[in-house]
Amino acid sequence: MTIDVTKILDRIKNLEYHEVTLELYQPIAFNGIVPFDIKIKGDVATFRVLAEDYVQAEQIVYTFLGGLRNE
């Protein structure tokens, strides 16, 4: 298997911050390291995520929150 370093570096250079806003229906305990910035105001949480696009940013947030429920 060959790794194309140029493709990897290009992908990293194209990452941008995206804000994903979700309404929290129940309290969430954030224990340990969180891989992005979170601001919570009332029942609304805004996640600032480094990703290629908004869809990937949403997926990162949903995966992270799903992992919290399974702990």
VMD Tcl script that draws the C-alpha trace (Angstrom):
set ca {
  {0.00 0.00 0.00}
  {1.44 3.35 -1.05}
  {0.68 6.53 0.84}
  {0.54 9.65 -1.28}
  {1.86 12.30 1.09}
  {0.91 15.10 -1.29}
  {-2.76 14.05 -1.20}
  {-2.72 13.87 2.59}
  {-1.13 17.31 2.90}
  {-3.61 18.79 0.41}
  {-6.48 17.34 2.43}
  {-5.09 18.85 5.64}
  {-4.63 22.25 3.97}
  {-8.29 22.22 2.86}
  {-9.71 21.70 6.35}
  {-11.82 24.58 7.66}
  {-13.72 25.34 10.86}
  {-17.47 24.75 10.69}
  {-20.04 25.54 13.37}
  {-22.64 22.87 14.06}
  {-25.51 24.03 16.28}
  {-27.77 21.54 18.05}
  {-30.58 21.84 20.54}
  {-29.84 19.76 23.64}
  {-32.86 17.82 24.84}
  {-31.09 16.37 27.86}
  {-27.97 17.24 29.85}
  {-24.75 15.76 28.47}
  {-21.71 15.03 30.63}
  {-18.48 15.84 28.79}
  {-15.77 13.82 30.53}
  {-12.21 13.73 29.27}
  {-10.88 15.22 26.06}
  {-13.31 16.82 23.61}
  {-11.90 17.03 20.05}
  {-13.38 20.47 19.31}
  {-14.64 23.69 20.93}
  {-18.12 23.68 22.45}
  {-20.21 26.63 23.61}
  {-23.42 25.88 25.47}
  {-25.98 28.60 26.11}
  {-29.20 27.39 27.66}
  {-30.34 24.37 25.66}
  {-28.31 25.19 22.53}
  {-24.81 23.84 21.92}
  {-22.50 25.13 19.20}
  {-19.62 22.87 18.18}
  {-16.68 24.39 16.28}
  {-15.23 21.52 14.24}
  {-12.25 21.29 11.88}
  {-13.46 19.37 8.81}
  {-13.43 19.30 5.01}
  {-17.06 20.47 4.78}
  {-20.16 21.04 6.90}
  {-21.52 17.53 6.31}
  {-18.30 15.98 7.64}
  {-18.40 18.37 10.62}
  {-21.94 17.24 11.47}
  {-20.87 13.61 11.21}
  {-17.95 14.21 13.58}
  {-20.28 15.80 16.15}
  {-22.92 13.06 15.88}
  {-20.28 10.34 16.16}
  {-18.82 12.00 19.24}
  {-22.22 12.43 20.91}
  {-23.19 8.84 20.06}
  {-20.01 7.64 21.76}
  {-20.96 9.53 24.91}
  {-24.27 7.65 25.09}
  {-22.54 4.28 24.76}
  {-20.08 4.82 27.62}
}
mol new
graphics top color blue
foreach p $ca { graphics top sphere $p radius 0.5 }
foreach p [lrange $ca 0 end-1] q [lrange $ca 1 end] { graphics top cylinder $p $q radius 0.2 }
display resetview
